[in-house]
Amino acid sequence: MMSTEEALNCLKQSSTVTGDSVFTHLSELLRHILASRPNNAVDVLETSFLLKATRYISKESSGFLREGRDPKDVQAVASFLDLFSTKEVVEAPDDPKTKDKKPKPDAEGSEDTETVDTETETEETEAEPTNEFEAENLLADSVFMDAVGIGLGRIETHMIMLALKKLGDDPALGITTLRFFGKIFGTRRNYFVFESKVGGEGEGGQEGDEAEGTEEGGESEEGGAGAGAKAVKEEPLTFPPNVKDDVPVEEGAGPNANVYWVCNRLDEKCVRLPAVTPLQISTARKIKKFLTGDLEAEVTAVPPFPGVEKNFLRAQIARISAGTQLAPEGFFSASGGGEDDQSGAELTANEEWARPADAELGALTAWVHRQLYIRRTGRCADYEKPEPEEGQEESESAGETETETEATDDGEGTEGGDDGAATEDGEKSSPEEPEEIPEPLRTVDADADVADGVKPWSVSFSSSIAGFKNQVVCLRSLVWPGAFALATPSKFNNIYVGFAVKNSDYVPPVPPAMQKESRGEFVESSELPPEPEKEAPEGTDGEGTEGETTEGEETEEE
């Protein structure tokens, strides 16, 4: 006799032609009879044939069949559900049989061996403790963002907080502070960017790591991204011809003071962006290009960019952060750093700071830049190139001068392109003039105007009613569209939602100087060019040689 489970399994077997089963067909037949309620349901057996004839079956693809879904779709759903799940600590159950059982003292050392094995099994079954980190409450801030017309929606904001918690809880990364930087749009996919501090250090560690491990991982490095973090082999960058990356990178300082993580979907693993180089920043200042959403995509632009899209994205993030990260005046205090070099200045929060009135926060003089100024060289710290050695050719020095002219004549470092600093007259300074380095915590009012009489920031309020409680003050950047700075009733926040394209006129780069035809005068030579060597005949037989000689003799006789 067949059991109930065996009978159901037999009825649920799918047809190889239509993908249907007897169980599904009978279920639909009963559902149709109950819905139509005919008088003589037993006599109307043609309903079964009618359902089979009118059922839609796709013959082109198996996507509509009832056999199952695409594995890729199932994986996406599983990762989405994993974002909303909470992991519990799994402890090893106490087995009463093995708990009271003592090891046999037959062989020496057997007792110690079994004890060590039991401890090892217990450690493997216990889950790792989550990492402790500080983060902003984006859900609470989203209410104030909605009041001034900023935000990504309640559902997406909630998913961002879940992804932020999942990233920060990973103990292998060692993240100490984490916040949502913003969303950058691409032509095919978008980027969700997270800003963090890793182990109290900057980006001097490994690059390109995924948040939950990498495929090509080795042993953890000391002083890297934290204990247990896996290192990825760093691929050397390919530089265009006649381009030298001779300016050193600021590791853990300046543009690399923070670590950035990106992902295309919030349920995917976040990828750590590599450290940015001064050459990448200076080259990105000359490029106006949309991102695609693929980190490994090639950046086709003029001048050629040294790297792929993840390097270009990192350079754009450094420029946006240096120019749009604001804070109310008096919230931070700068200490350290010399008069000429302010890169060593450290910012400390003022615990006694009190929020000014809404009317005071509506003035540009009440806001300051919290990030350091990026110089023409692509660094925050001062760097002087070493003097050329004696005997160096004049052409090389001339080429370097032309390269410096191109790098500094784009208006980024002088007109407040990245950091909002400007000269006193608001015009571009010549490359020979020394660059004015603004002080840390420079006021926003000193930024260069976008146009005649148009300030680079526009101020708006959540309500036009005077004396309205819980007023929100918002500053919108006109230089980097999509950058916002908010002053809520209790704190302030910065967010970017845009295409990572600066609002400036595109200036094509100056073509390189014409090459000289010769470096000296032409001298006529009396020596004749060398005669070409005669090739040996292919055949080594005597017949072939005699035949050639005979043909030559006949030619002479003629």
FENGI-V695022 format. One line per field, one symbol per residue. phi: phi as a letter, one per 40 degrees, with the letter a starting at -180 (. if undefined). burial: I if it has 9 or more other ideal C-beta (glycine too) atoms within 8 Angstrom, else O. A space follows every 50 residues. Layout:
BEGIN
phi->???
burial->???
END
This chain:
BEGIN
phi->.ccccccccccccccccbgcbcccccccccccccccfccbcccccccccc ccccccbcbcbccccccibcdccccccccccccccbcbccbccccccccc cbccccbcgcccccccccccccccccccccccabaccccccccccccbgb ibgccccccccccccccccccccgcbbaaccibbcbcbabbbbbbabbfg bcccccbgcccbhbccbbccccgcchcgcccbcccccccccgbbcccccc cgagcbcbbbbbacbcccccbcccccbcccccccccbbaccchbcccccc abccccibccccccccccccccbbcbaccgcbbcbggcccbccccbcbcc cccbccccccccccccbbccbccccccgbcccabccccccgccccccccc cccccccbccgccbbgcbbgcacccgbcccccccccbcccfccccccccc acgbccbbbabcacccgccfcbbbbbcccbdhcbbbbccbabababbacg bccaccbccccccccccacaccbcbccccccccccccccbcccccccccc cccccccc
burial->OOOOOOIIOOIIOIOOOOIIIOIIIIOIIOOIIOOOOOOOOOOOOOIIOO IOOOOOIIOOOOOOOOOOOOOOOIOIOOIIOOIOOOOOOOOOOOOOOOOO OOOOOOOOOIOOOIIOOIOOIIOOOIOOOOIOIOIOOIIOIIOIIIIIOI OOOOOIIIIIIIIIIIIIIIIIIIIIIIIIIIIIOIOOOIIIIIIIIIIO IIIIIIIIIIIOOIOOOOOIIOOIIIOOIIIIOOOOIOIOOOIOIOIOII IIIIIIOIIIIIIIOIIOOIIIIIIIIIIIIIIIIIIOOOIIIOIOOOIO OOIOIIIIIIIIIIIIIIIIIIIIIIIIIOIIOIOOIOOOIIIIIOIOOI OOIOOOOOOOIIIIOIIIIIOIIIIIOIIIIIOOOOOOOOOOOOOIIIIO OIOIIIIIIIIIIIIIIIIIIIIOOOOOIOOOOOIOIOOIIIIIOIIIII OOOOIIIOIOIIOOOOOOOOIIIIIIIIIIIIIIIIIIOOOIIIIIIIII IOOOOOOOOOOOOOOOOOOOOOOOOOOOOOOOOOOOOOOOOOOIIOOIOO OOOOOOOO
END
